[in-house]
Amino acid sequence: MIVGAVKEGKEVAAVQGEVSVGRMHASGRGRSGSTKPFVDSAPEWSNTDKSAIEETIIDLARKGHTAAQIGLILRDQHAVPNVRLVLGERISQVLARNGISPEIPEDLMNLMRKALKMLDHLNSNRKDIHNRRQLELVESRIRRLSRYLKGTGALDSDWTYKRDQLRLAVN
């Protein structure tokens, strides 16, 4: 059932029962954007040798690449557009199965790197109050994500975010 409403001269329609997820620190709802087409098998031109792909993933992880970087390398240099279509599992799942997954998940590490760059900026620009506020928001996201990761078991339950030890945790 579609429910329509008029707000400030614009017609707004929402499907009843569906929830539109908003951003954490912004007013956007994220409705626009492209979606990947539904595909259930790898393209015929792609590399579909499962053992070679898994070996490449493990080799790249041992060299220090993150899961996202491994995906880009496989796409650009090894003709594997989607690892999940070939192997049936994600790159992070392959790494976890082989015991190579990072101690701190990649999305949390990226937020921590962002916070560290903001702290470095604030050390040289102490009056930048806008950046100080953005740092607070990023740290809020770090705490919220860590709470979720602790609940799922992807992060140790005794891990805490400490601003003074951030430089040691980020590699």
MOWOKA-V533753 format. One line per field, one symbol per residue. ss: DSSP state (2 for helix, 1 for strand, 0 for the rest). phi: phi as a letter, one per 30 degrees, with the letter a starting at -180 (. if undefined). burial: + if it has 9 or more other ideal C-beta (glycine too) atoms within 8 Angstrom, else -. A space follows every 10 residues. Layout:
ss->???
phi->???
burial->???
This chain:
ss->0111111001 1111100000 0000000000 0000000000 0000000002 2222222222 2200002222 2222222000 0022222000 2222222000 0000022222 2222222222 2222000022 2222222222 2222222222 2200000000 0022222220 0
phi->.cccbcbhic dcbbddjccc dcddbacdci ddkdcdddbc bddddddbdd dddddddddd dddjdddddd ddddddcbhb dbddddcibd dddddddcic dddceddddd dddddddddd dddcbdcddd dddddddddd dddddddddd ddidbedcdb dbddcddddd c
burial->---------- ---+------ -+-------+ ---------- -+---++--- --++-+++-+ +-----+-++ +-+++--+-+ --+-+++--- ++-+++---- ---+++-++- ++++++-++- ++-----+-- ++-++-++++ ++++++--++ ----+---+- +----+---+ -
